Amino acid sequence: MGQEQSQGDGPRIESAASFPGDPDGFQRLWTPHRAAYISGDEKPENGNSDQCPFCRAPHGADDDGLIIARGKTCFALLNLYPYNSGHVLVCTYRHVSLYPDLSDAERMEMGEMTSKVMQVLDSAMHPHGFNLGMNQGEAAGAGIAAHIHQHIVPRWGGDANFFPIVAQVKAVPAILGETRAQLATTWQEMFGA
């Protein structure tokens, strides 16, 4: 085992200098909770709606599904595997995969809800910018290609670091449940039900 540095009750960081193989000078931040995402354990086996987490989420409690807000055709929820704290997805209730498959009402509400999510994130978390995007199809990077979803990722100056590049790890400093509660409360204050 490498030399450990204790951060009190914080994460365990180990020097890689004594690990087998060639030393690379990096330390390792262990994030075993990411293994389920990387291995695809939670990914649906097929594109059916009965296995789709975006179809299941609205049928449970908002806390359990990390849902921030509900509309008529779309809802907003936190990404279970966020790129940054406050990474929100806007999904349709209807199980469709591609943007051209959306109804006019779904397309309009998805855009309106995206705008409101950005306002809520701005008020609650004060980001310096946003990344917005939709990955259409597995080849384009969609983790769940069968159900359309818009990503809203808040960004802060200096939030980019080497973790995602060299370690395929993203450090997220906030607990999902607390972030969901903060954003849901801010949504209610700004827009009501």
C-alpha angles and dihedrals in degrees: 000000000000125000107284127220115203119216094189105257090344129104121312112245119192131193111239093208094099097041119111114272130032115336111242101185095241128122120223126234106198115219106173092166088073092062093085091057096044093047092046093237092147096038115110114253091226140006096266118130092232089069096039116113090204090057093047098046099071092052093064137055117300091239092054094047094041087237116170100181141356128215133178097271103007141039135197124227139164118264108250089216102037128194087209138358108286095027102162131190124206110207135179118238087226115081103240128136111204134056094235088056092064121103118239089254092052092047092049095046092046089055094045092047091048089054092049092048089054090051091048092048090047092052097042103035107017099221120186093226146343141239114213125187153139123215107209111202133355092275088059092053102265108156090198102026097173095068121051117233135170118221120219110186119182114217133199130196106267096017092117113087140154097273097090092043103047103019104027087231130123118205108222112186099196133070112243096230092052092047091049091051092048094049095042090052092048090048090053092049093049104035109010121223 
